[in-house]
Amino acid sequence: MIRPLTFDRFYVHDELTALLRDWAAGRPDLAALESVGRSWEGRDIWLVTLTNTATGPAADKPAFFVEAGIHGTEWSSCFAALHLVHRLLSGYGTDEKVTRLLDTRAVYVVPRLNPDGHEHAMAEGRFIRSSVRPHPSPDADPGLQLRDVDGDGRALFMRVRDADGPWKTHPDEPRLLVPREPDEAGGDYFRLFQEGDVTGYRGDVVEVAEPVEGLDLGQNLPTDWEAAPLLPRNAGPFPGSEPETQAVLRAVTDRPNITGYITCHTFGGLHLCPPMNIDVRLPGADQHVYDVVGAKAAELTGYDVMSFQDLKHDSWAVFRGGQLGWYYHQLGIFAWITEFWSPQRAAGIESYHASRWLIDHPVEDDLRMIKWSDTELDGKGFVDWYPYEHPQLGPVELGGWDMINYWYNPPMDRIEAEVAPHTEWVIFQTLASPKVEVRRLTSTEVAPGVHRIRLVVGNTGWLPTYVTSTALAREVAGELSAELELPAGAELITGERVERLGQLEGRSGTLSSTTWWGHDPGTPDLTAVEWTVRAPAGTVAFVTARHPRGGTARAEVGLG
């Protein structure tokens, strides 16, 4: 019996560490815990390896990689990773799919890539995008810096009465601020700020300062930086400059058996995939896989599925780098971003575009969401405005949306229901990976003491051994090999000790059951190799078939 996963609080780093250690200690046959690096402030970045070691080491099996917690306030994303670990450990031996997965595949999980950002954001109640390392300057710029000014554990909004302000109260809901009409004057108006301090304030102009913690670890990956017309300020000084990024890059490149990747984020209720920009089209075979896997995601989670390109508010904007760029375009593995939780859908707003809605939406949506906060969140989502004497601005009102606790994260009692279907989607994808197996291994005596060994290797997985067409084009997939091992006294006559066998297709290329257009005739999932050896009767030959992404299979044959 492993320690249960509770959804009663967000775990700080020490609690997360203790939980992972308990799970690894409770099922050492299925789970191993290691630190793959340390954060900027020196916290361990944990990686859990999940597989049944009795059926072989993780490195010999196709694998899937799940990472969470790259952004500082997206705390519930870590629960998605933890739920996956707990589901695999608790379901082994009783759940057929879980058991088959751990017997034949491996799963690597980084529950919190950015422990510093989480630790500070949870303690300080303010928005922190990612790493807490100061960038690009060690000092704060003058202006508004986000902070919980009244010490109640929440960073809300501040509204200030101003005759020239751009906002006014809604006629039916005075808590809601709406824009003034273009020709409107003479009313009661407001300026709106996020909660924080204003450094260098001189009694009039309030500029929003760049955050001291200006890094986004998701932009610090070594993708096509040279193609970017203008790199974002939060990308860092150079690719892989940050210790957290270095840790995950090493972890992934040290594990060439990884066939797929999901990074867990919030919010939006979305599954995002390539392409990222309007000038990119995916190879047809890769697009087909994304379509099939995306349909399964929508079925299980109810989330929208779209490309990163379709998500963008400005379709012509060029976005370079990022996680999809590294994992799919560079490594050639199927990569997804999951954005958990949609407060809009929770409030009954079913049809909307995730990014465009944040720019412009009907005021009726705001009214519906405030009502949802009142009736379902006990008024904690949208906080009634209350007076506060601000140290720089003087009399203000604090209130509005509690963005971190009810937008970036679901209410605590809803997290398990949000993340549980996602775990089933990971299981589905992991079991779809390629799987190299020995289909036949025979020995035929063709002359006294001379034997022909024939090996037939198959890919029993859904994906091809190379995983993506992009990996094949970039020559980063590796290839299938078959190695013959003979004992002393045996001699290889024909064939190479290690034969290179290329790639094997999977079932993912089968598009239709009724026409030849959707079927590749023949056996593209199989290949064969033969050796001729001279050996005494009773000799045993050993054969190993391996593919970096398809796994390793071993067999032996007697030479009678």
C-alpha atoms as one frame of an Amber mdcrd trajectory, in Angstrom:
protein
   0.000   0.000   0.000   1.553   3.259  -1.074   1.013   6.595   0.612  -2.141
   8.277  -0.727  -2.084  11.505  -2.701  -4.167  14.141  -0.944  -5.662  17.213
  -2.563  -5.972  19.384   0.535  -3.078  21.794  -0.040  -0.314  22.656  -2.474
   2.892  20.924  -1.412   5.921  23.031  -0.617   9.261  21.608  -1.731  10.041
  19.678   1.451   6.591  18.080   1.452   6.930  17.159  -2.222  10.331  15.613
  -1.538   9.003  13.543   1.373   6.054  12.283  -0.694   8.250  11.207  -3.624
  10.701   9.474  -1.295   7.878   7.585   0.396   6.523   6.394  -2.943   9.936
   5.240  -4.175  10.648   3.458  -0.900   7.229   1.812  -0.939   7.601   0.331
  -4.440  11.323   0.112  -5.243  10.496  -2.492  -7.905   8.430   0.075  -9.812
   9.782   3.519  -8.919  13.176   5.165  -8.606  13.791   8.746  -7.497  16.784
  10.841  -8.467  17.795  14.470  -8.548  18.690  15.539 -12.081  20.017  18.917
 -10.968  19.535  21.810  -8.612  17.648  25.032  -9.067  19.185  28.489  -8.915
  18.556  28.568  -5.164  19.842  25.022  -4.685  16.662  22.914  -4.501  16.660
  19.419  -5.984  14.847  18.909  -9.277  13.337  15.457  -8.854  12.795  12.881
 -11.580  10.758   9.722 -10.973  11.414   6.711 -13.197   8.483   4.291 -13.374
   8.808   0.786 -14.792   8.758  -2.825 -13.629  12.448  -3.545 -13.172  11.734
  -7.291 -13.099  11.012  -7.108 -16.846  14.070  -5.025 -17.624  15.575  -1.629
 -16.937  13.862   1.573 -18.036  16.627   2.315 -20.558  15.701  -0.842 -22.517
  12.068   0.178 -22.938  10.243   2.849 -24.946   9.433   5.740 -22.634   7.235
   8.782 -22.169   8.288  11.993 -20.426   5.996  14.222 -18.361   7.155  17.512
 -16.873   5.244  19.998 -14.724   5.764  23.114 -12.683   7.899  25.172 -15.039
   5.893  28.312 -14.204   5.823  29.705 -10.703   2.096  30.141 -10.053   0.813
  27.078 -11.932   0.777  24.957  -8.794  -2.000  22.576  -9.809   0.017  21.420
 -12.823   2.215  19.525 -10.361  -0.807  17.558  -9.198  -1.215  16.230 -12.747
   2.290  14.759 -12.572   1.771  13.424  -9.048  -1.579  11.878  -9.953   0.114
  10.022 -12.814   2.813   8.629 -10.529   0.283   7.559  -7.905  -2.030   5.983
 -10.500   0.751   3.861 -11.969   2.060   2.714  -8.603  -1.349   1.940  -7.119
  -2.768   0.364 -10.273   0.053  -2.053 -11.028  -1.080  -5.662 -10.749  -4.809
  -4.875 -10.787  -5.264  -2.579 -13.799  -4.447  -4.330 -17.095  -3.255  -1.240
 -18.969  -1.155   0.056 -16.092   0.413  -3.360 -15.600   1.146  -3.762 -19.305
   2.594  -0.268 -19.429   5.038  -0.774 -16.571   5.975  -4.243 -17.802   6.787
  -3.065 -21.327   7.431   0.682 -21.132   8.845   3.359 -18.857   7.548   6.740
 -17.768   9.772   9.590 -16.596   8.133  12.303 -14.488   9.524  15.643 -13.309
   6.790  16.878 -10.957   8.262  20.354 -10.461  10.931  21.679 -12.792  10.978
  25.112 -11.182  10.930  24.608  -7.397  12.179  28.127  -6.602   9.365  29.896
  -8.415   6.744  27.729  -6.740   8.229  28.175  -3.302   8.340  31.961  -3.544
   4.943  32.347  -5.215   3.240  30.162  -2.606   4.907  32.004   0.253   4.445
  35.526  -1.097   1.070  35.231  -2.832   2.232  37.093  -5.935   2.645  36.242
  -9.580   6.077  34.894 -10.560   6.341  33.716 -14.132   9.142  31.197 -13.775
  12.656  31.329 -12.326  13.406  33.743  -9.483  16.874  34.586 -10.771  16.938
  38.343 -11.452  17.035  39.034 -15.184  17.994  41.041 -17.157  19.000  43.366
 -14.290  19.676  42.483 -10.643  17.768  45.581  -9.519  14.102  46.469  -9.764
  13.136  49.185 -12.237  11.146  52.141 -10.908   7.413  51.655 -11.163   4.735
  49.202 -10.098   6.036  45.837  -8.901   3.465  43.149  -8.057   3.178  42.392
  -4.346   0.644  41.461  -1.702   0.649  44.918  -0.092  -1.821  44.229   2.720
  -0.385  40.848   3.717  -3.572  38.792   3.287  -1.836  36.161   1.127  -3.427
  37.362  -2.133  -2.227  39.730  -4.840  -5.455  41.204  -6.193  -6.163  44.469
  -8.040  -6.204  48.103  -6.968  -8.731  50.623  -8.198  -8.230  54.347  -7.695
 -10.829  57.041  -8.290  -9.678  59.425 -11.016 -11.782  61.884 -12.997  -9.761
  61.006 -16.112  -9.681  57.253 -15.522 -10.590  54.873 -18.377 -12.937  52.685
 -16.286 -16.400  53.053 -14.776 -18.671  50.756 -12.800 -21.198  48.563 -14.568
 -24.739  49.946 -14.067 -26.077  46.626 -12.733 -22.931  45.320 -11.029 -20.898
  48.052  -9.296 -18.057  45.625  -8.534 -17.350  45.232 -12.236 -15.342  47.884
 -14.057 -16.100  48.426 -17.747 -14.528  50.843 -20.274 -15.838  54.372 -20.629
 -17.565  55.176 -23.880 -15.416  57.119 -26.385 -17.522  60.276 -26.009 -18.303
  59.919 -22.306 -17.423  62.543 -19.678 -18.569  63.796 -16.284 -18.961  60.471
 -14.518 -17.339  58.613 -11.645 -14.227  56.987 -13.100 -11.309  54.796 -12.002
  -7.810  53.732 -12.813  -7.015  50.044 -12.390  -3.709  48.473 -11.325  -2.555
  45.086 -10.159  -1.773  44.996  -6.469   1.762  46.095  -5.684   4.192  48.792
  -4.607   5.192  51.780  -6.730   8.872  52.574  -6.392  10.067  56.047  -7.355
   6.517  57.427  -7.290   6.311  61.210  -7.645   2.594  61.666  -7.196   1.374
  61.338 -10.783   2.759  58.892 -13.386   2.559  55.169 -12.562   4.586  52.983
 -14.877   4.382  49.207 -14.735   7.918  47.977 -14.137   9.369  44.874 -15.694
   9.458  42.105 -13.083  12.760  41.487 -11.353  12.276  37.780 -12.074  12.133
  38.276 -15.823  13.016  34.753 -16.978  10.701  32.194 -18.515  12.377  28.792
 -18.423  10.042  27.629 -21.186  11.779  30.059 -23.569  15.310  29.082 -22.531
  15.521  25.906 -24.624  18.014  25.595 -27.531  15.640  25.820 -30.453  15.859
  28.101 -33.478  16.944  31.302 -31.726  18.812  32.482 -34.797  15.565  32.514
 -36.803  13.728  34.734 -34.360  13.193  38.301 -35.601  13.287  39.499 -31.996
  13.871  37.278 -28.991  11.640  37.912 -25.984  13.324  39.509 -22.991  12.417
  36.522 -20.863  14.335  33.974 -22.968  17.566  34.375 -20.997  21.086  35.305
 -22.077  21.658  32.158 -24.150  19.952  28.771 -24.739  20.184  26.525 -21.706
  21.668  29.280 -19.557  19.601  28.386 -16.493  20.330  25.482 -14.126  16.744
  24.234 -14.312  16.878  24.177 -18.105  20.258  22.457 -18.055  18.837  19.780
 -15.749  15.925  18.913 -18.007  18.039  19.049 -21.173  20.488  16.549 -19.696
  17.691  14.361 -18.375  16.046  14.116 -21.791  19.140  13.745 -23.963  20.507
  11.095 -21.579  17.329   9.079 -22.249  17.109   8.500 -26.013  14.237   6.042
 -25.424  11.784   8.928 -24.909   9.095   8.835 -27.608   6.649  11.482 -26.374
   6.400  14.467 -24.081   3.782  16.488 -22.243   4.409  19.648 -20.276   1.700
  20.455 -17.727   0.573  24.075 -17.350  -2.439  26.174 -16.416  -4.841  27.667
 -17.482  -7.250  27.455 -20.439  -8.604  23.902 -20.688  -6.453  23.215 -23.759
  -4.169  20.694 -25.395  -1.659  22.467 -27.641   0.530  20.928 -30.340   2.697
  22.121 -33.241   2.855  23.946 -35.586   3.726  27.164 -33.832   3.750  29.543
 -36.789   1.801  30.116 -39.978   4.856  29.352 -42.149   5.185  25.765 -40.878
   3.279  22.662 -41.975   3.759  19.288 -40.347   4.521  16.157 -42.380   1.301
  14.346 -43.163   2.122  11.290 -41.072   2.917  13.417 -38.018  -0.229  15.481
 -38.464  -2.264  12.274 -38.582  -0.804  11.126 -35.270  -1.529  14.494 -33.713
  -5.113  14.255 -34.985  -5.655  10.777 -33.532  -4.005  11.503 -30.200  -5.724
  14.888 -29.988  -9.123  13.273 -30.555  -8.412  10.934 -27.647  -7.433  13.905
 -25.490 -10.700  15.674 -26.252 -12.665  12.493 -25.537 -11.025  11.938 -22.156
 -10.658  15.491 -20.851 -13.243  17.553 -22.702 -10.568  20.162 -23.397 -10.146
  21.962 -26.717  -7.336  20.687 -28.946  -5.524  23.116 -31.219  -2.126  24.026
 -32.567  -0.079  26.739 -30.926  -0.485  28.651 -34.164  -4.289  28.562 -33.795
  -4.050  29.728 -30.198  -2.258  32.968 -31.030  -4.298  36.144 -31.020  -2.258
  37.459 -33.943  -1.931  34.605 -36.442   0.937  36.339 -38.269   3.055  36.857
 -35.165   6.261  34.802 -35.285   6.993  32.707 -32.222  10.336  30.931 -32.021
  11.685  28.627 -29.377   9.683  27.202 -26.543   8.993  23.679 -25.445   7.185
  22.505 -28.571  10.062  23.819 -30.648  12.648  21.812 -28.741  10.845  18.514
 -28.213   9.088  18.184 -31.566  11.066  20.238 -34.069  14.528  19.500 -32.659
  14.266  16.078 -30.978  11.509  14.759 -33.226   9.207  13.373 -30.542   5.496
  14.063 -30.258   5.110  16.986 -27.880   2.084  18.513 -26.195   1.310  21.390
 -23.858  -1.658  20.803 -21.571  -3.242  23.890 -20.047  -5.419  22.632 -17.208
  -8.559  24.321 -15.920 -10.968  26.735 -17.551 -12.679  29.120 -15.139 -14.782
  30.315 -18.063 -16.232  26.852 -18.635 -16.702  26.400 -14.905 -18.872  29.518
 -15.025 -20.907  28.126 -17.936 -19.172  29.897 -20.843 -18.806  27.037 -23.291
 -17.782  28.622 -26.582 -14.805  30.958 -26.605 -11.282  31.272 -27.994  -8.792
  30.847 -25.178  -6.445  33.705 -26.006  -8.766  36.099 -27.824 -11.261  35.989
 -24.961  -8.628  37.468 -22.650  -8.296  40.430 -25.033 -11.971  41.021 -25.800
 -15.225  39.358 -24.722 -18.842  40.319 -23.990 -19.497  41.992 -20.667 -22.144
  39.325 -20.081 -19.293  36.850 -19.618 -17.875  38.970 -16.796 -21.260  39.123
 -15.096 -21.650  35.374 -15.377 -18.204  34.778 -13.898 -18.784  37.098 -10.951
 -22.053  35.269 -10.282 -20.144  31.967 -10.428 -17.701  33.306  -7.834 -20.563
  34.399  -5.607 -22.550  31.180  -5.810 -19.876  28.470  -6.158 -16.741  29.998
  -4.657 -18.353  31.806  -1.730 -17.178  35.097  -3.186 -13.518  34.153  -2.965
 -12.840  34.209  -6.707 -13.922  37.797  -7.309 -13.236  39.670  -4.089 -15.471
  42.581  -3.113 -13.594  45.878  -3.154 -12.417  47.097   0.257 -10.566  50.269
   1.277  -6.846  50.316   1.875  -4.353  53.091   2.528  -1.647  52.424  -0.014
   1.876  53.529   0.988   2.407  55.409  -2.287  -1.015  55.933  -3.902  -2.933
  56.815  -0.749  -6.623  55.769  -0.548  -7.323  52.847  -2.896  -9.658  49.865
  -2.993  -8.323  46.320  -3.172 -10.340  43.526  -4.745 -11.299  42.014  -8.065
 -10.172  38.645  -9.327  -7.890  36.469  -7.230  -5.998  35.428 -10.328  -3.554
  32.966  -8.807  -6.021  30.954  -6.742  -8.976  30.863  -9.133  -7.608  31.430
 -12.636  -4.117  29.974 -12.651  -5.327  27.190 -10.365  -8.703  25.537  -9.832
 -10.309  25.557  -6.410  -8.636  22.853  -4.352 -11.697  20.610  -4.311 -11.750
  20.494  -8.132  -8.120  19.661  -8.872  -8.391  15.868  -8.775 -11.290  15.844
 -11.240  -9.299  18.118 -13.571  -6.118  16.053 -13.675  -7.413  12.461 -13.436
  -8.548  12.153 -17.091  -5.177  13.500 -18.197  -3.447  10.551 -16.548  -5.460
   8.180 -18.733  -4.335  10.143 -21.787  -0.677   9.690 -20.780  -1.262   5.949
 -20.389  -2.846   5.879 -23.864   0.106   7.667 -25.463   2.714   5.603 -23.675
   1.125   2.358 -24.842   1.059   3.731 -28.407   4.854   3.968 -28.517   6.916
   1.636 -30.743   7.924  -1.695 -29.256  10.698  -3.861 -30.709  10.157  -7.596
 -30.235  11.761 -10.805 -31.476   9.131 -12.516 -33.606  11.193 -15.557 -34.644
  14.680 -16.874 -33.982  15.619 -20.141 -35.644  18.701 -22.194 -36.414  19.082
 -24.549 -39.367  22.079 -26.819 -39.910  23.100 -26.305 -43.535  26.293 -28.424
 -43.395  27.981 -30.445 -40.672  28.740 -27.979 -37.868  27.509 -25.031 -39.947
  24.266 -23.280 -38.978  22.123 -20.547 -40.475  20.579 -18.324 -37.809  17.523
 -16.351 -38.903  16.110 -13.520 -36.805  12.773 -11.823 -37.491  12.218  -8.582
 -35.603   8.884  -6.804 -35.381   7.505  -3.515 -34.129   4.347  -4.319 -32.177
   3.691  -0.685 -31.240   1.376   1.798 -32.932   4.064   4.367 -33.737   7.008
   3.621 -36.063  10.371   3.089 -34.446  11.538   6.510 -35.595   8.396   8.009
 -33.952   8.059  11.141 -36.149   8.809  11.965 -39.758  10.576  15.040 -38.409
  13.009  12.832 -36.492  13.668  10.807 -39.627  14.359  13.933 -41.667  16.648
  15.367 -38.993  18.402  11.990 -38.539  17.908  12.055 -34.778  15.860   8.872
 -34.358  18.648   6.281 -34.342  18.076   2.949 -36.061  17.336  -0.681 -35.389
  20.256  -3.045 -34.923  20.619  -6.753 -34.306  23.663  -8.092 -32.480  24.800
 -11.727 -32.487  26.832 -13.023 -29.545  28.651 -16.344 -29.863  30.518 -18.248
 -27.167  34.137 -19.291 -27.400  34.639 -21.989 -29.990  32.021 -20.608 -32.375
  32.892 -18.700 -35.550  30.894 -16.179 -37.558  31.159 -17.075 -41.261  28.761
 -14.676 -42.997  27.070 -11.534 -41.809  28.212  -8.798 -39.445  28.189  -9.248
 -35.707  26.035  -6.122 -35.518  23.629  -5.686 -38.425  21.998  -2.315 -39.102
  18.332  -2.813 -39.965  16.954   0.703 -40.409  13.421   1.449 -39.225  10.172
  -0.424 -38.725   6.771   1.042 -39.329   3.958   0.827 -36.825   0.187   0.766
 -37.244  -0.204   4.546 -37.156   0.110   4.768 -40.936  -3.076   2.777 -41.502
  -5.648   5.412 -42.400  -8.598   3.380 -43.698  -9.811  -0.217 -43.684 -11.577
  -0.004 -47.056  -9.117   1.325 -49.636  -5.549   0.666 -50.639  -4.788   4.379
 -50.127  -4.900   3.925 -46.375  -2.897   0.720 -46.249   0.747  -0.055 -46.938
   0.750  -3.586 -48.422   3.285  -5.989 -47.068   4.971  -6.204 -43.690   6.683
  -2.859 -43.052   6.586  -3.638 -39.345   8.885  -6.661 -39.810  12.475  -7.213
 -40.888  14.790 -10.214 -40.985  18.512 -10.888 -40.844  20.571 -14.067 -41.243
  24.014 -15.156 -40.039  25.991 -18.268 -40.861  28.124 -19.664 -38.046  30.344
 -22.663 -37.464  29.939 -24.076 -33.971  29.981 -27.346 -32.060  26.678 -29.068
 -31.428  24.910 -27.743 -28.342  26.244 -24.208 -28.721  23.829 -21.444 -27.635
  23.799 -18.165 -29.592  22.416 -14.949 -28.124  20.723 -12.216 -30.138  19.849
  -8.641 -29.091  17.589  -6.416 -31.175  17.573  -2.799 -30.078  16.349   0.577
 -31.211  16.989   3.728 -29.158  13.270   4.587 -29.263  11.735   1.149 -29.789
  13.418  -0.640 -26.898  15.494  -3.786 -26.594  14.528  -7.429 -27.074  16.727
 -10.439 -26.372  16.517 -14.120 -27.308  18.696 -17.202 -27.538  18.792 -20.209
 -29.832  20.519 -23.571 -29.595  22.650 -24.829 -32.470  21.765 -28.535 -32.492
